[in-house]
Amino acid sequence: MIDLLRQRRSIRKFKSLPVENDKVQTLAEALLRAPTSRNQQPCQFIMVNQHDLLQQLSTAKPHGAALIKGAPLAVVIAADPSISDVWIEDASIAAITVQYAAEALGLKSCWVQLRQRPHDEKTGASDFARSLVGLPEQFEVPIIIAIGYPDEDKPGHSTAALKSEKIHSNKFQ
């Protein structure tokens, strides 16, 4: 696991190669195995590989979502706030779980934040994405994870670049 942490980087450029079905199934299993508070499981996951839908999702917000159109796969992570008061945390856990699963499969990924971001003056990014994938209105879409084979090479952050001053023993000092 520590090796995955050391090598993982957000990748925004992907090769046009599709993600193989067995890998998509492994990613789906990882999502379903992600821990949730009190096992309430408020999340739903939409695996998107249709080019036109990826194009549309890439316009969910003015900045930071365009990379989705270049990815062969995106995971729309949705949650129903009426099921759990910690749906944001549960969705976040699922997001990072699928990112590490992707890394273990030789894929790369990038987190696209939608929660509390605008699509335009009238519509939120979450609402826009929800409508594109046909989710009922009670769902929020806080995150989309773009996944694919990297078309850029970014090494993991070096140990020297880590901010060790952020680690404290017993009390903040």
N, C-alpha and C positions, 0 to 999 in steps of 0.2 A: 504494500500500500504506500509506503513512504516513497518508493521509486515513482509511482504514479503522481504523487504530490510534487515531486521534484521536477518532473518533465512536463506537467500540464501547463499549457498557456492558452489564452483565448486566441482563436484563429478566425480571421474574418474573410479569408480567401480559400475557396474550396475547389478541388478538381471536379470536373463534370461527371465523374464516375458515380454510378448509383451505389448506395449502401446495400449489400447483399441481404436477402430476406432472412437468412439465419442470424445475421447480426442485428437486424431490426427486431427480430423475435427476442434476442438476448437483451436488447435495450428495453423492450416492453416488459420483460420479466424483471429487470432491475427496477423499473418504475413501480411495479406492483409489490416489490419487496422493500421499498423504501419505508423506513419507520414513520409512523404517524402518532400523534398524541392520543393516548387512550384507545389506540387502534380504531379511531373513528373513520379514517379513510375518506376525507372530503374531496379528494382529487379525482379528476377524469383526465385522460391523456389522449390527444389526437395526434397520430403519427401522420405527418403530411409529406408526401413525395411527389405530388402533382405539380408540375412546373408552373402552371397558371395560378394555382392557389399559393404557392411559395412567392410568386411575383406580387400577388395582392397582399399577403402578410408582410412583405417587405416595406409596405407603405403604411404600416400601422401607426407609426409616429414619424415626425419630421426628421429626427436625427437618431442614428444608432440601430435602425432596423433594416437598412438597405442590404446588409450582408446576407439576409435570409434568401434573397433571390438567387444568390450564387451557391447556396447549399443544396445538396441533393435530398436532404431530409431535415425536417424541423419537427420538434415535439412541442405542441401547444399544451401547456400545463394550465388546467382550469380547476377551480375549487368552488364548492358551494358553502358560503359562509354560514348558512343555517345549520349545517351539520357539525361544525366545529368552530369555536372562537379563536383557534390558533391555525386557521386555514392558511394564512400567509406563511407561517413557519413550516407547516406540512408541505406546501407547494415548493418552498425553498429547499427543503430536504430532498424532495423528489428530483428537483432540478440538479442539484449537485451530485446526487446519486447517479443520474443518467450521464452526467458529464464524466464522472470517473469510470463508469462502465464503458463509455465510448472510448476513453483513453486506453483502457485495458484491451479493447478490440482493435487498436491501431488507428482509431478515428480521432478527430479533433472536434472541438465545439466552441460555441460562444453563447453566452447568456444575453438575451435581449429583454430588458426590463420594460414592462408595459404598465404596471400598476402606478397610478397617479401621474401618468404621462398623457398628454393630449394627442389625439389623431389630427384634429383640426379645432376650430373655435367652438364647435358645437358637440363634438363627439370625443369621448376618451379612447385611448389606444386599446384598452381592455375591451370596451364595448364593440369597437370596430372588429377586433379579432374574433370575439365571441360570435358576432353575426356572420362572419366569413365561414366559420366552421360549423355553424348551425347549432350552437349550444343554447339551451333555454336561458331566459333572462336572469335566473337566480345565480348563475355562474359568473365568477370573476376570472379573468385571464391575466394573472400577474406576470407571467414569464413565458417566453418562447426560447427553446434551446435549438440553435442551428447546429447541424452535425454533418460531417463528411470527411473525405480524405483531404488533407491539407494541400494547398497550393502555395504555401509560404512556409518558411522554416524559421521557427522561433524557439531557441533553446529555453529550457526552464530557467527561472531566476536563480542566480548563484547564491550560495550560502552567505557570501559576504554582503549581498544586497538585502538580506533579511533584516528587519528592524528588531534586533534582539532586545532593545530597550523597552519594548512593549510587553515583555514577559516579566512578571513580578512573582515573588515568593511570599505567600501568606497574606501580604498586605500591599496595597499600591504604594510605591515609594518614589 
